[in-house]
Amino acid sequence: MATNKIQIGDHVSAINEALSGVVISVGTEITVETKEGFPIKFAPEDLVVEPKKWLAAQDLSGMHQKKASDNIIKTPKKSKPREKSGPPPMIVDLHIEKLANNPERLDPWHILDFQIDAARNQLEWALSKRKQRIVFIHGIGEGVLKAELETLFRRYEEIRFYPADPVEFGAGAIEVYRLQNSR
């Protein structure tokens, strides 16, 4: 922008910075006094004159009311975390330390049989008592117990099973749901 277009008293804005103010001197450089009262020198090509219509006093009283109503509309509602409906699940921990008094005396295949029997007994009891949700905690290992549990659960038509919520139960758990329409 040529210096002859920018005059003392013009309101200008910097092109590459978030600064604006009033021109207080014009020469090879133009000195602008910011709204905060600081004089800053600019090259003429780095400034643009603000149009007079931007600076004209306008009735903005309605803007304040509209802005206030916009804020009310735009304020997002804080959502509550969704809670699972119904009673809490029955939890069955199949770690051998929880099931047997002296697990170190058992062979690995005895341990697996013991865990599967415990799971079957607990599942049968829960179904007879019409429990809706049962969580079987099998732990993380080589996946043998998990595979055996899935084989066991597939034998029951009245249930469905899924990996349990890892945040709530850890990565080594299966959640079993009793179907509503089963008798």
C-alpha angles and dihedrals in degrees: 000000000000119000092234089068094052112071137179109278095029118132109234139177128209114245099217100029137055093246132118136167148124124304110244100173137016126203134106083325126033119226115213124191108215124221087260091057100254119136113226127180121224137178109249092244090058094063136070126196113240112233116251092238090065090055098044115111109255133187101255098165092109090050092063092053092046092048091051091051091046090055091053091051096043097048104108118227115243108240121219117229109263112252122212111251123238133027121328116273124265107250122214116188109203097187105130092231088064094047108040133045097219107022093164089070093059126092116235093253090050089052092052092048090048091051094047092048090050091049092048092048093048092047092050091048092048092049092049089052090047094240109178101207131026125181117204112199107205100162130223116292135114092322097248095121091044091053092048091050091051090051089050094048093050089064091067116078094189096063140063124199135202138168107283122241104284092208092057102033107016128248095293104069140096123206117213122201124198110221115243098227096050119109 
